Amino acid sequence: MSLISIENVHKHYGDYHALRDINLEVGQGEFFSLLGPSGCGKTTLLRTIAGFEDVSSGQVRIGGASMIGVPANQRPTNMVFQSYAIFPHMSVAENVGFGLRKSSLSGAEKATAVGEALEMVGLNGFGARAAHALSGGQRQRVALARALILKPKVLLLDEPLSALDKKMREQMQSELRRLQRQVGITFILVTHDQEEALIMSDRIAVMFDGKIAQLDPPPQLYTRPANRQVAEFIGVMTFLPGNRRADTLEVAGLGHVTLSPDQIIGAEGDVRVGLRPESMTILFDDMAAEPSNRVAQGTVEDLAYYGDMTMYEVRLAGAPRPVTVSMRNLPGRPVLARGDAARVVWDPAALMAFGPVD
Amino acid sequence: MLRAYVIVFLLFLYAPILLLPVFAFNSGTVIAFPLDGFTLHWFAELAVTKALHEAVVNSLIIAAVTAVISTALGVAAARAGVRYRFPGKAAALGLIMVPLVLPEIIVAVSLLVVVVQIMGWDLSMGTIIAAHVLICTPFATAILNASFQNLDPSLEEAAVDLGESRSSTFRLITLPLIMPGIIAALLISFTISLDEFIIAFFLSGSEPTLPVYIWSMLRFPRLIPVVMALGTILVVLSVLLLTLAEISRRRGLRRAGVKDKGGFL
C-alpha cells in the first residue's frame, strides 16, 4: 500500500484554480519530486500535504489515514522550507531540538538526539553556535536535522537547494540522496530545476497550470515525454516543423521518415518534430555512420564550448531554424567554428512527432 | 551653503529648548538676559508642590495604560495587515492611520461632545486614556508593521510544523522576534501620551495631566522659572525614552540578522 495517496484534489483561491484534479500515490521510502515552472501549483500541493493549505475538494491520505481537517502540527510530516526558517533567536541545538519540546524524553536524551541529528547532517559540534551566524549550506543542514529529528513518515522539501550556489547545490544533491537512503524516510521534493529532479528522484510528477502532465521515473520522462510541454521542460529539445499522415512524416530539412507508434504523440497534420541533442552526431573523419542512420548537410550557426563537450547550433539545408547537436570533445577531434560545414547524422527512430493538440 | 543651512535649521529647532535649562538654573524671577546667578531653588520648589505631584502621577498612569493598550492594538493591526488578506483591509488599515493627520483639536472637541453630551459620562482619566489610545495606535501600528514585515512567515509555519500550537508559536517565535518593535511602540506611545496637551485639556476633569498643569501655572509669572525647571526634566526624560526605543529597534534588527532599512528616528 502506498504511504501517501492524493485523490481528485482541487484547490481554488477565489476564481483561481491552483490545483486541478490531482491524483498520485507515493510509496514508503520513495524519493518523489514535484517538478514544474513557478506558479504551476507544485508548492501548493506540497503545502496541502503538510497541512498549511486545505484542499477545496478531494482526499489526502498519509499511511491510510485521511488528513482532511488535520492541522499541520498533528500530521506525520515535517518540512524543510525554502528560506530554511531557522529561528534566528536560538542556537543551532535549540533549533534542532525544537520539535522535541513536547516529547517525554529527558533532558539528556534530548541532548543525545540533537547530537545524533547534527552528526547525521555533518554538523558535529555546531550545537552552541548562534543560528544567524551560519552560512547558507549550514542553515540548510540545520533545517534538515530539525525536520528529521522527529522521524516523520514524510519529509517535505520546498525548493531546498535554490538558494545555494552551484557547487554547494551539487554537493547537497548527492548528500540529500545519501541521507534519504540512510534514514529510509519518504522524501517529497519541490523543484523547478529539471536536472535536480532527474538526478535525485525515483519518480517525478511534472506539473503545469495546476495539473500533473506526466508522472514517471526519470528515464521514461526523458525518453517518452507525454506531450511537447513536458519534452521542452525536461532536458533540451529542438523542434522542426513537419507534417504527419498516419506513420509517414515529412520533416523540413530531414525528408521522409516512417514512424513507429511510440514516436507519435498527439494528432496528425502539422506537427512539431522534436530532436534531442544527443540523438544527432556531427560526422567527423574518424567516424563512420550507422547504416540505419541518415546524413543531412548543414552549417554551424553558433556553438557553446563546455570543455568536455560542445553544443552546436546547426542549420540543416532546407530547415527554417537550427537544431542543437551535442558532441563530446574527444582527443584529436576538432571543434568546429561558426560558418563551418557540418554533416549531421541522425537516427529516424529517435525523433518524436508532437501533434498540434497534445 | 548646505552646511550653513543645516546649522541655522538646527539652531531654529533646538535653541528655544536649550533656553529652558538656562533659565531653570537662573536665580532671577524674570525670564530675560542678563542672567542673575545660579540656583537650584526652582527645582526645590518642584519637589514640594503637591498639585504638581498629582499631575505627574496622573500623567504617568495615563501614559502607561495608553502605551499598553495602543501597543496591543498595534500588534493585532500590524499582524492582520502584514499576514492576512481580507475584504476592506486597505480601508480598515487606512482608517487606523488617519488620527496621525487629524487635527487634535477636532478629535478633542468631538470626543468632548460624545462623552459629555451624548453619553453623559463624567470626564476622567479614563476618557483621556481612550482619546490617547486613538492617537497613539497609528504610531504603534506603523512601528509593528515593520517588525512583522521583517518576520519571515515560514518561521511561524516551521514552529507549527514541528508540533507547536498557534498560541505557543506566538509565544516562542513571534513574540521574541517582534519584542524590540513592541518595546519601541510602548516607549513612543508613552512619550506621545505624556506630553499631549490639547486632548488632555479638553477631556480632563478634576484630574489634570502634567501638560495641563503646566499650562495652568503659566498664569502666574512668579512660577515661570519653576515651569522652566520642570520643562528641563521633561526634555531630558523624552530624549532618554526615544533613545531607548531606537536602541531597542536596532538590537532587534541585529538579532533577526536583518539589514537596517532606516528606522522611526
Interface residues (C-beta under 8 A of the other chain):
Chain A: A50 F52 P71 A72 N73 T77 N78 M79 F81 Q82 S83 Y84 A85 F87 P88 H89 F98 G99 R101 K102 H132 R146 A147 L150
Chain B: D152 S154 L155 E157 A158 A159 V160 D161 L162 G163 E164 S165 I173 P176 L177 R255 A256 G257
